[in-house]
Amino acid sequence: MVNHIDRTSYTEGLHRVADHCYAWLEPPGGWGLSNSGVVRAGDEVLVIDTQNDMRMARAMRAALDQCFGSRDPAHTTIVNTHHDLDHWTGNGVFDAGRIIATDAAVKEMRSTPDPDSLPDLVEPDTAAGAWARGQAETFDYTAWTREEPNESFAGSRTISLGDIAVHLVEVGPAHTPGDAIVHVPHDGVVFAGDIIFHRTTPISWASISGQIQACETILALAPDVVVPGHGSVTDQEGVREVRDYFSLVQDHARRSQAAGIPLEAAYQDIDLGPYRNWAHASRVYANLACAYAEAEGRPSPKPTEVMEQVIADDHALTRHSEQSTGGRQ
């Protein structure tokens, strides 16, 4: 079932957001619950990101088959917006003839551990260890096979889908080293990947200034609809909110560094203002760590270096875990 031209409903499943464009939503958009996109023109289908586990990928594939009919691989293309596993674990479910990502994203994918190995990457007797075990228990990687892109690009690429053009635009390093967005100018839609988290706290692993610039790139396209990597469908206002959030983080980091304030103290002191009630607010620790590293010309910290603090203080995660009956986080 598809919800037709529904840009406001934030419910699980397939939503039509423009003539040729659909969003597959996974509320509430927390850790591991990412959105996907679909563009259909003629007998061709483009899938943008393929979910975090096999169950969710198969559910999405079944919904597309019901709406469009089973797809011939020659008429199916996948674009992975970046290398985080919650956006490409399901690649093999869709039998795509083409899988495309940026050169930088493909490089990161090749060194990304298998999705069921997450608990092995953190210390077990920690908050991050408990979270990793919860993720492993929540998501289903049974029969997973690694299906990496078979095409890559740098800068930009235009692909034809039926009678419409779809623009792939590299905007990383930002959230990750190899982010891309997908622009469908015919419909005024941008699929933003994890450049945009809508009304839930975004996180940058690569570049705060890159995140801000990526938001400006999206705004310059003047889209009517923006499908974020996490959270509900939005528009240009949602992009401005994310840009302004990262600007606030960057400004605080620069002032704190200039005053000789260490990262941990800057984290305790930051006033998030209108963003304080966004879910997973503790991700600002990772964002500040990224901003500090960027200002000092150092590589961004690895996720394992910041996740303990982020998870230990993630009150939204705790509340959802207590209230959830399905176990998903």
PyMOL commands that set and color helices and strands:
alter all, ss='L'
color gray80, all
select helices_A, chain A and resi 54-68+73-75+85-87+89-94+103-110+115-121+127-138+208-220+236-258+263-269+273-275+281-295+303-312+315-323
alter helices_A, ss='H'
color red, helices_A
select strands_A, chain A and resi 2-3+13-16+21-25+36-41+44-48+76-79+98-102+151-153+156-161+164-170+180-184+189-198+225-231
alter strands_A, ss='S'
color yellow, strands_A
deselect
rebuild
show_as cartoon
